[in-house]
């Protein structure tokens, strides 16, 4: 059973961090997510002077 868990963890790592995804510009999903959140700018809370 431990072999199955290890193989699954390795596949998940590959799927999220290494494979190139053509729909998002041939970059790994993790890189796309990182780029997405880096572009977001924090929004000031309502009623708070910046």
C-alpha positions as CSV (number, residue, x, y, z in Angstrom):
1,X,0.0,0.0,0.0
2,X,2.9,2.4,0.7
3,X,4.1,1.9,-2.9
4,X,0.7,3.1,-4.2
5,X,0.8,6.1,-1.9
6,X,4.3,7.0,-3.1
7,X,3.4,6.5,-6.7
8,X,0.3,8.7,-6.3
9,X,2.3,11.5,-4.6
10,X,4.9,11.4,-7.3
11,X,2.2,11.6,-10.0
12,X,0.5,14.5,-8.3
13,X,3.8,16.4,-8.0
14,X,4.4,15.8,-11.7
15,X,0.9,16.8,-12.6
16,X,0.9,20.1,-10.7
17,X,4.6,21.1,-10.9
18,X,6.3,19.7,-13.9
19,X,3.9,18.9,-16.8
20,X,3.4,21.6,-19.4
21,X,-0.2,22.6,-20.0
22,X,-0.9,23.8,-23.5
23,X,-4.1,25.7,-22.5
24,X,-2.2,28.0,-20.2
25,X,0.8,28.8,-22.4
26,X,2.9,25.6,-22.1
27,X,3.8,26.2,-18.4
28,X,3.1,24.0,-15.4
29,X,-0.1,24.7,-13.5
30,X,1.7,25.6,-10.4
31,X,3.7,28.3,-12.2
32,X,0.4,29.6,-13.8
33,X,-1.1,29.9,-10.3
34,X,1.9,31.7,-8.9
35,X,1.8,34.1,-11.8
36,X,-1.9,34.7,-11.3
37,X,-1.6,35.6,-7.6
38,X,1.5,37.7,-8.2
39,X,-0.6,39.9,-10.5
40,X,-3.4,40.5,-8.0
41,X,-3.2,43.7,-6.1
42,X,-4.5,43.9,-2.6
43,X,-7.8,45.9,-2.4
44,X,-8.1,48.4,0.4
45,X,-10.8,47.7,2.9
46,X,-14.0,49.8,2.5
47,X,-13.8,53.0,4.6
48,X,-10.1,52.7,5.3
49,X,-7.9,55.6,4.1
50,X,-4.9,54.4,2.2
